[in-house]
Amino acid sequence: MAEEGQPKEPTFEWLPEGMKPLADGEYDAIVLGTGLKECVISGLLSVQGKKVLQVDRNGYYGGDGASLNLTTLFEKFQAGEPPSSLGANRDYNVDLIPKFIMATGNLTKMLLHTKVTRYLDFKSVAGSFVLQGGKIQKVPANPSEALASGLMGLFEKRRFRSFLIYIDAYKLEVPTTHAGRDLTTMTMRQLYTDFGMQPATHEFISHAMCLELDETHMDKPALPTVTGLQAYMYSLTRYGTSPYIYPLYGLGGLPESFS
C-alpha cells in the first residue's frame, strides 16, 4: 500500500493480479532497444507529440553501437573485474563498432536537422593513412601535403589534380560540367583511364577517398562512386585536416542524444 502523501501506482484491467506496472501509463508507441535507429524513431515520434516508452534490456544506451566504460566492457564479455593497472572508468569510452562520421555526410545532416548536436561534442580526426608499397602514407589533406606525398609521382599528381577539379565542378543536372562524359553509363575504370591515371592511383582514390570496399565498382556506372568522392572532398574542406569527425565521448553518445 502506498504511504500517505505519495502518489498511488496506476493500475490497469489487463495487468495480472499481484503484478506492478513497469511504466506510468498508456503509450502511443513502445520502442524496444536504444540503438541509433530506435532512438531516432523515438525522438521523431516524440517531436510529433506522441507519448513514447523506450526500453532496453541493457543498462546502457546504444545497443550494438554502444560506447562502454571499462567496467561495463568487462561485464559484457564476462571477463571479470578490470585490472587496476588499466586506470579509471572515466578514461575509457570503447566503441563496440568503431566508425568515423563524414563531416558533410547524411548522418551529420540528420544530426544538424534534428538539433541533437547541441548535446554532443565532436572532434576532427587528425588524418587518415593508407598502406602502399609496404609504406604507410598520409592521405593528403591540402595542396602542400599533396606535393610532398609519396603516393604519386610528379606527373601523376598533375593528372590527379585535373581529375579532382573535374569531380568538384561536376553536377548531374548541369550538362556543361560533364565535359562530354555521361557518368550514368561510363564506368569508373573508363573515367580513370580517360584522365590517364595509373592503376595504383585508381586503387588509392577508390578505397581511401571513395571508400569502396572492393573492385566491383570499377565496371559499373561511375556516378555513385563520383558522388561518394564529392562527399569526401566537401567534408575535407570543412575542417582541412581530414574529412572525418568523431563524437568526443564515443559513438554511443549519438543514440543517447536523441532520447
Buried (B, 14 or more C-beta within 10 A) or exposed (E): EEEEEEEEEEEEEEEEEEEEEEEEEEBEEEBEBBBBEBBBBBBEBBEEEEEBBBEBEBEBBBBEBBBBBBEBBBBBEEEEEBEEEEEEBEEBBBBBEEEBBBBBBEEBEEBEEBEBBEEBEBEBBEEBEBEBEEEEBBBBBEEEEBEEBEBBEEEBBEBBEEBBEBBEEBEEEEEEEBEEBEBEEBBBBBBBEBBEBBEBBBBBBBBBBBBBEEEEBBEEBBBBBBBBBBBBBBBBEBBEBBBBBBBEEBBBBBBBBBB
